[in-house]
Amino acid sequence: MGWKQGLECRVEAWQGARRQWRAEMVQFRAAEKAARKRGELPEHPGPPPTGFSLLPWLLMGLGSFSNIFQGRTSNPWIGAVGLFTFNTLYIYVTFRSFDEKKREETSTRVALVLMGLVTCALGIGYGGNWLLFFPLLGLAAGSTVRGEALRWTGSGLAVLAGTVSAFHEGWDGINIAYATFLSAMVTAAILGLSEAVRKLRAAREELARRAVEEERMRFSRDLHDLLGHTLSVIVVKSEAARRLAPRDMDAALGQITDIEAVGRQALTEIREAVTGYREGSLSTELDRARSALTAAGVEPVVRRSGPPLTPQTEALLGWVVREAVTNAVRHSGASRCEITVHGTAERIRLTVADNGDGTSAHPVVEGVGGTGLKGLTERLAAAGGSLRAGPSPRGGFTVTAELPYEPEELTAAALATAPRAT
């Protein structure tokens, strides 16, 4: 029968493509794991740096601070005010330099200019240890200025530092000029490289996630084509059986037998194909959560980072989002709810935190909220993960779920029907 042979050819071709894709994904993950073990692929770099990483350099001003207290500085009150002003401007500039938008604002540049004026005034007025503020000025400039302007800024600061230092130290002022130029360039290079690495890693993770989503869409289209063809065959055979039944029952039974065979084969193929692909999408649950929170008058804040997840992991985390958001909408009385998904090479963490009254649908027992959360705890434990829920020390209610990035084979309990929202 031609239609049956065509269907079998289509099914075999689709199965071959699916097996090839799965084999390629296994090879990719194995190669990535091997590269990470060899050190060729770095681990997740952790949280981005902040201005706190530049605060220890303020210890260079301890000499000036000591001079004030030891009475070796004329007009100590002026020196103390200058020292306080410099430190304040340094902290303001360096902390804003780690935010790309704030770094480009006029207020940051004005603060950097004021910092330069204060440094020149202290250097000219006192000399000695006070000249060490020029390298700190170069460090602040290097953390703030980027691109072509950095070269001129660094060179200008070096000339300025050398000129002011020469007024007190003579030719030894070259050391201060060199230290100022070096601190500006090295700081800019390190921070620029750190930002570039993080942006590239984020772009790689986003491209990987999109590639997985596109592959799932392609698979869904192939499945739709297969199902549509099978249903068309079943409809045609059913119509033939209906027409043959009044005059030739044996022929009609033959058509019905063919329908049964096609239906069973299609059912088997569909079950095999859908397993692991239609378990649920975390992205879909996040969109639904955002919509539900907005409709309930709760401000949603959703953050997601990390590598793409397996369908099983997305399904479990999607259930957690659904349950936690339902509790936040119905029982918390919150005005804001934050949902954070953060993944590393080892574990995936999902946090749902609201600013409500710290209560869930049921009393918290052994770190677990209502019956829905209790069921999720069992499901996550079956997958090698964990779930914690309870009032947050800062107020509100927090649900935290963790799963291994490559989870163990989920048991039947873990893949059972999704828990009902409480």
Salt bridges, closest charged atoms under 4 A:
GLU32 OE2 - ARG36 NH2 3.81
GLU40 OE1 - ARG38 NH2 3.05
GLU43 OE1 - ARG36 NE 3.59
GLU100 OE1 - LYS199 NZ 3.49
GLU104 OE1 - ARG109 NH2 3.24
GLU105 OE1 - ARG96 NH2 2.29
GLU148 OE2 - ARG151 NH2 2.27
GLU195 OE2 - ARG103 NH1 2.84
GLU195 OE2 - ARG146 NH2 3.61
GLU205 OE2 - ARG201 NE 3.60
GLU206 OE1 - ARG209 NH1 2.99
GLU206 OE2 - ARG210 NE 3.08
GLU215 OE2 - ARG218 NH2 2.43
ASP222 OD2 - ARG218 NH1 2.62
ASP225 OD1 - HIS224 ND1 3.80
ASP258 OD2 - LYS237 NZ 3.35
GLU260 OE2 - ARG264 NE 3.18
GLU272 OE2 - ARG18 NH2 2.58
GLU285 OE2 - ARG288 NH1 3.42
GLU285 OE2 - ARG322 NH2 2.70
ASP287 OD1 - ARG290 NH1 3.10
GLU299 OE2 - ARG336 NH1 3.31
GLU314 OE1 - ARG216 NH1 3.68
GLU314 OE2 - ARG304 NH2 3.22
GLU338 OE1 - ARG303 NH1 3.40
GLU338 OE2 - ARG336 NH2 3.01
GLU402 OE1 - ARG347 NE 3.25
GLU402 OE2 - ARG349 NH2 2.43
GLU406 OE1 - LYS33 NZ 3.01
